[in-house]
Amino acid sequence: MKLIKNYLYNVGNQILLLLVPLITVPYVSRVLGPHNSGINAYTNSWVTFFYLIGQMGVMMYGNREIAYTRDDLGTRSKTFWEIAFLQIIMSSLSLLAYIIMVMITSSPFKLYFLYQSLWIMAYGLDISWYFMGIEDFKKTVVRNSIVKLVSVGLIFIVVRGKDDLSKYILLLGFAQLAGSLTLWPYIKESISWVKLNKLKPFSHFKGSLLLFIPTITTQIYMVINRIMLGQMSTQSLLGQFDYSDKIVKLVLAIVTAASTVMLPHMANKFASGDIKGIKKSLYNSFDFVTALSIPLVFGIMAIAETFAPWFLGKHYVNTGRLMLFEAPMILFIAWSSVTGNQYLMPVKRAHEYTLSVTIGAVINIIANYILIKLLNVNGAAIASVISELAIAAIQLWMIRKSINIGRLLNNCWKYILSGLVMFEVVFYLNQHMLMNIFALLIQMFAGVIIYGMLLFILRAPIIKQVNLILKSKNKLVE
């Protein structure tokens, strides 16, 4: 089954993205220290806005449009070139605006800001959306794997002390740029050239703009806490928060991998009028991400306070507490990835998706301003959870007339109960064991066994889904 194969490819990629930081983060956090890590997080937060402006929502828009037209070579080729040229034009303007901003502003981090501009170039040339649209995830996964493995080796060779922050930023930027360039040779296999005078890149401006609004507003509440912490707190505490957020988001990536695969699949179903198929996939996806995210939430909460200082170094004690606060947003983001990316976006209800994330961004900014003043860095973590909960709740309310919300949430109690029991056991082990790799593996193994056994006893729907996947494994070799 192609869908399962694509999901496994994407999960494999997400696992690699998870393993790479497990190798590099303990080293980089100790070598650069909290202060320099905070500078990197602060400068990268600003460049993020500019490369997103340059992309203009193309990652989601291009993915969806290619999915709509993938069965017609001529239309698909024309669509690709128009969107690609629009992306390059907008990214070039964004890069120019970014450099002007950096040069006219007074900042002690000006040089680091300039180095970060590589990310704008990299995203301006990123055409992974095309391969996602035709559901060819193998190429993007292989590309990411090679780039990540090479960059890991270079980090250990090049970054050797606190004075190597510039080298670290440049290395990450060039790696991202190289990754984007490596995809271009593959397009000749499935795309034909279209004469320039037949292309109308700006005919896609409005459509991509509509998807850019939710993209930029989503990014606002993802990075605004970093920017506000950089202004209202210290670079050291920002570094602590940044690593907490990265660890939680890396774990989350395993869950949300499903949305990357399902968006073009759902879009193609919608284009063919298969509404019944869309709803069936939605119910299964929601149950799947709930079953997967709840043990991750409770697992992180159980080990966070001893894991962070062991993994990152003794200076990162606060990171453990922040991970505990941030963990619940894994569940809320998992839910909104299904309701938003797998339903509202593919069925052309982007305006509702945009409204939900815009409200979430406003809530995040207000919550950050209030809570950072009251609770410092802990307030930023709590604000993130509040905004993600708001988005998930709003999207569930928006789809209530077309999707049975009761059916979506009916079996959640089985996963929550199983997760709570798992938490008690893992937390007990964590408090009575000296944290090391063996203790961590024992705690993870105990958590998986207890959670799995309880799901089996409670007859949770995910057990049936797993059985169906196992029965389909022979069909994966095509």
PyMOL commands that set and color helices and strands:
alter all, ss='L'
color gray80, all
select helices_A, chain A and resi 2-55+58-69+73-104+110-115+118-124+128-133+137-158+162-181+184-189+196-198+201-232+235-271+275-312+314-326+329-344+350-375+377-398+405-409+412-431+437-458+461-471+473-476
alter helices_A, ss='H'
color red, helices_A
deselect
rebuild
show_as cartoon
